Amino acid sequence: MTLEKEISKLLKKYLKQDGNVCYAEKLFVAKSVLLWVYENNKEQKAIKYYIGEIDRYLNGEITLYWEDGTIRIRKDNQE
């Protein structure tokens, strides 16, 4: 499981293109989280967890964001 492979999967699944215009609203956050995960986690279990959370984020199931340098995960029905 490589970073490039995971980014490629996300692009294929979530990148929308209309002519020369690409729509990737949530992919910027997703990519930043993936980069952090691969740089700071050596355990495959942790990497798989974050990849799953990124997929849930891109599906609109949760909110994923950075706050003070920390990744935050919030279910959309929470405040």
mmCIF file of the C-alpha atoms, coordinates in Angstrom:
data_MODEL
# 
_entry.id   MODEL 
# 
loop_
_atom_site.group_PDB 
_atom_site.id 
_atom_site.type_symbol 
_atom_site.label_atom_id 
_atom_site.label_alt_id 
_atom_site.label_comp_id 
_atom_site.label_asym_id 
_atom_site.label_entity_id 
_atom_site.label_seq_id 
_atom_site.pdbx_PDB_ins_code 
_atom_site.Cartn_x 
_atom_site.Cartn_y 
_atom_site.Cartn_z 
_atom_site.occupancy 
_atom_site.B_iso_or_equiv 
_atom_site.pdbx_formal_charge 
_atom_site.auth_seq_id 
_atom_site.auth_comp_id 
_atom_site.auth_asym_id 
_atom_site.auth_atom_id 
_atom_site.pdbx_PDB_model_num 
ATOM 1  C CA . MET A 1 1  ? 0.000   0.000  0.000   1.00 0.00 ? 1  MET A CA 1 
ATOM 2  C CA . THR A 1 2  ? 1.805   3.121  -1.223  1.00 0.00 ? 2  THR A CA 1 
ATOM 3  C CA . LEU A 1 3  ? 0.903   6.777  -0.942  1.00 0.00 ? 3  LEU A CA 1 
ATOM 4  C CA . GLU A 1 4  ? 0.852   7.219  -4.704  1.00 0.00 ? 4  GLU A CA 1 
ATOM 5  C CA . LYS A 1 5  ? -1.464  4.244  -5.135  1.00 0.00 ? 5  LYS A CA 1 
ATOM 6  C CA . GLU A 1 6  ? -3.904  5.550  -2.506  1.00 0.00 ? 6  GLU A CA 1 
ATOM 7  C CA . ILE A 1 7  ? -3.954  9.044  -4.008  1.00 0.00 ? 7  ILE A CA 1 
ATOM 8  C CA . SER A 1 8  ? -4.547  7.550  -7.450  1.00 0.00 ? 8  SER A CA 1 
ATOM 9  C CA . LYS A 1 9  ? -7.494  5.510  -6.123  1.00 0.00 ? 9  LYS A CA 1 
ATOM 10 C CA . LEU A 1 10 ? -9.025  8.611  -4.553  1.00 0.00 ? 10 LEU A CA 1 
ATOM 11 C CA . LEU A 1 11 ? -8.630  10.613 -7.748  1.00 0.00 ? 11 LEU A CA 1 
ATOM 12 C CA . LYS A 1 12 ? -10.270 7.917  -9.840  1.00 0.00 ? 12 LYS A CA 1 
ATOM 13 C CA . LYS A 1 13 ? -13.164 7.617  -7.414  1.00 0.00 ? 13 LYS A CA 1 
ATOM 14 C CA . TYR A 1 14 ? -13.826 11.257 -6.495  1.00 0.00 ? 14 TYR A CA 1 
ATOM 15 C CA . LEU A 1 15 ? -12.337 13.595 -9.109  1.00 0.00 ? 15 LEU A CA 1 
ATOM 16 C CA . LYS A 1 16 ? -14.992 15.025 -11.383 1.00 0.00 ? 16 LYS A CA 1 
ATOM 17 C CA . GLN A 1 17 ? -14.003 16.551 -14.675 1.00 0.00 ? 17 GLN A CA 1 
ATOM 18 C CA . ASP A 1 18 ? -15.993 18.725 -17.074 1.00 0.00 ? 18 ASP A CA 1 
ATOM 19 C CA . GLY A 1 19 ? -13.862 19.452 -20.111 1.00 0.00 ? 19 GLY A CA 1 
ATOM 20 C CA . ASN A 1 20 ? -10.722 21.159 -18.855 1.00 0.00 ? 20 ASN A CA 1 
ATOM 21 C CA . VAL A 1 21 ? -12.197 21.888 -15.419 1.00 0.00 ? 21 VAL A CA 1 
ATOM 22 C CA . CYS A 1 22 ? -11.572 19.494 -12.525 1.00 0.00 ? 22 CYS A CA 1 
ATOM 23 C CA . TYR A 1 23 ? -13.732 19.436 -9.424  1.00 0.00 ? 23 TYR A CA 1 
ATOM 24 C CA . ALA A 1 24 ? -12.004 18.043 -6.369  1.00 0.00 ? 24 ALA A CA 1 
ATOM 25 C CA . GLU A 1 25 ? -13.411 20.035 -3.477  1.00 0.00 ? 25 GLU A CA 1 
ATOM 26 C CA . LYS A 1 26 ? -12.607 17.585 -0.694  1.00 0.00 ? 26 LYS A CA 1 
ATOM 27 C CA . LEU A 1 27 ? -9.532  15.980 -2.222  1.00 0.00 ? 27 LEU A CA 1 
ATOM 28 C CA . PHE A 1 28 ? -7.208  18.746 -0.995  1.00 0.00 ? 28 PHE A CA 1 
ATOM 29 C CA . VAL A 1 29 ? -7.967  17.950 2.646   1.00 0.00 ? 29 VAL A CA 1 
ATOM 30 C CA . ALA A 1 30 ? -7.864  14.216 1.904   1.00 0.00 ? 30 ALA A CA 1 
ATOM 31 C CA . LYS A 1 31 ? -4.428  14.497 0.290   1.00 0.00 ? 31 LYS A CA 1 
ATOM 32 C CA . SER A 1 32 ? -3.024  16.519 3.185   1.00 0.00 ? 32 SER A CA 1 
ATOM 33 C CA . VAL A 1 33 ? -4.271  13.890 5.648   1.00 0.00 ? 33 VAL A CA 1 
ATOM 34 C CA . LEU A 1 34 ? -2.825  11.057 3.544   1.00 0.00 ? 34 LEU A CA 1 
ATOM 35 C CA . LEU A 1 35 ? 0.547   12.783 3.390   1.00 0.00 ? 35 LEU A CA 1 
ATOM 36 C CA . TRP A 1 36 ? 0.544   13.241 7.154   1.00 0.00 ? 36 TRP A CA 1 
ATOM 37 C CA . VAL A 1 37 ? -0.496  9.637  7.751   1.00 0.00 ? 37 VAL A CA 1 
ATOM 38 C CA . TYR A 1 38 ? 2.234   8.197  5.558   1.00 0.00 ? 38 TYR A CA 1 
ATOM 39 C CA . GLU A 1 39 ? 4.876   10.468 7.079   1.00 0.00 ? 39 GLU A CA 1 
ATOM 40 C CA . ASN A 1 40 ? 3.890   9.847  10.709  1.00 0.00 ? 40 ASN A CA 1 
ATOM 41 C CA . ASN A 1 41 ? 2.539   6.293  10.925  1.00 0.00 ? 41 ASN A CA 1 
ATOM 42 C CA . LYS A 1 42 ? 4.461   3.137  10.337  1.00 0.00 ? 42 LYS A CA 1 
ATOM 43 C CA . GLU A 1 43 ? 1.738   0.708  11.347  1.00 0.00 ? 43 GLU A CA 1 
ATOM 44 C CA . GLN A 1 44 ? -0.443  -0.627 8.539   1.00 0.00 ? 44 GLN A CA 1 
ATOM 45 C CA . LYS A 1 45 ? -3.413  -0.731 10.918  1.00 0.00 ? 45 LYS A CA 1 
ATOM 46 C CA . ALA A 1 46 ? -3.227  3.035  11.502  1.00 0.00 ? 46 ALA A CA 1 
ATOM 47 C CA . ILE A 1 47 ? -2.780  3.741  7.803   1.00 0.00 ? 47 ILE A CA 1 
ATOM 48 C CA . LYS A 1 48 ? -5.804  1.585  6.910   1.00 0.00 ? 48 LYS A CA 1 
ATOM 49 C CA . TYR A 1 49 ? -7.881  3.336  9.592   1.00 0.00 ? 49 TYR A CA 1 
ATOM 50 C CA . TYR A 1 50 ? -7.154  6.793  8.197   1.00 0.00 ? 50 TYR A CA 1 
ATOM 51 C CA . ILE A 1 51 ? -7.724  5.660  4.621   1.00 0.00 ? 51 ILE A CA 1 
ATOM 52 C CA . GLY A 1 52 ? -11.134 4.361  5.697   1.00 0.00 ? 52 GLY A CA 1 
ATOM 53 C CA . GLU A 1 53 ? -11.908 7.664  7.427   1.00 0.00 ? 53 GLU A CA 1 
ATOM 54 C CA . ILE A 1 54 ? -10.842 9.607  4.334   1.00 0.00 ? 54 ILE A CA 1 
ATOM 55 C CA . ASP A 1 55 ? -13.198 7.501  2.231   1.00 0.00 ? 55 ASP A CA 1 
ATOM 56 C CA . ARG A 1 56 ? -16.036 8.185  4.702   1.00 0.00 ? 56 ARG A CA 1 
ATOM 57 C CA . TYR A 1 57 ? -15.192 11.905 4.526   1.00 0.00 ? 57 TYR A CA 1 
ATOM 58 C CA . LEU A 1 58 ? -15.293 11.927 0.737   1.00 0.00 ? 58 LEU A CA 1 
ATOM 59 C CA . ASN A 1 59 ? -18.625 10.056 0.841   1.00 0.00 ? 59 ASN A CA 1 
ATOM 60 C CA . GLY A 1 60 ? -20.044 12.790 3.082   1.00 0.00 ? 60 GLY A CA 1 
ATOM 61 C CA . GLU A 1 61 ? -20.455 10.534 6.121   1.00 0.00 ? 61 GLU A CA 1 
ATOM 62 C CA . ILE A 1 62 ? -18.107 12.493 8.408   1.00 0.00 ? 62 ILE A CA 1 
ATOM 63 C CA . THR A 1 63 ? -16.293 15.816 8.571   1.00 0.00 ? 63 THR A CA 1 
ATOM 64 C CA . LEU A 1 64 ? -12.521 15.656 8.439   1.00 0.00 ? 64 LEU A CA 1 
ATOM 65 C CA . TYR A 1 65 ? -10.510 18.789 9.129   1.00 0.00 ? 65 TYR A CA 1 
ATOM 66 C CA . TRP A 1 66 ? -7.329  20.190 10.602  1.00 0.00 ? 66 TRP A CA 1 
ATOM 67 C CA . GLU A 1 67 ? -7.401  22.122 13.863  1.00 0.00 ? 67 GLU A CA 1 
ATOM 68 C CA . ASP A 1 68 ? -4.218  23.463 15.420  1.00 0.00 ? 68 ASP A CA 1 
ATOM 69 C CA . GLY A 1 69 ? -2.126  20.921 13.500  1.00 0.00 ? 69 GLY A CA 1 
ATOM 70 C CA . THR A 1 70 ? -4.302  17.985 14.560  1.00 0.00 ? 70 THR A CA 1 
ATOM 71 C CA . ILE A 1 71 ? -6.594  15.906 12.362  1.00 0.00 ? 71 ILE A CA 1 
ATOM 72 C CA . ARG A 1 72 ? -10.144 16.090 13.656  1.00 0.00 ? 72 ARG A CA 1 
ATOM 73 C CA . ILE A 1 73 ? -12.898 13.649 12.729  1.00 0.00 ? 73 ILE A CA 1 
ATOM 74 C CA . ARG A 1 74 ? -16.518 14.527 13.445  1.00 0.00 ? 74 ARG A CA 1 
ATOM 75 C CA . LYS A 1 75 ? -19.718 12.734 12.560  1.00 0.00 ? 75 LYS A CA 1 
ATOM 76 C CA . ASP A 1 76 ? -21.843 15.198 10.626  1.00 0.00 ? 76 ASP A CA 1 
ATOM 77 C CA . ASN A 1 77 ? -24.694 14.967 13.114  1.00 0.00 ? 77 ASN A CA 1 
ATOM 78 C CA . GLN A 1 78 ? -22.417 16.210 15.938  1.00 0.00 ? 78 GLN A CA 1 
ATOM 79 C CA . GLU A 1 79 ? -21.717 19.871 16.639  1.00 0.00 ? 79 GLU A CA 1 
# 
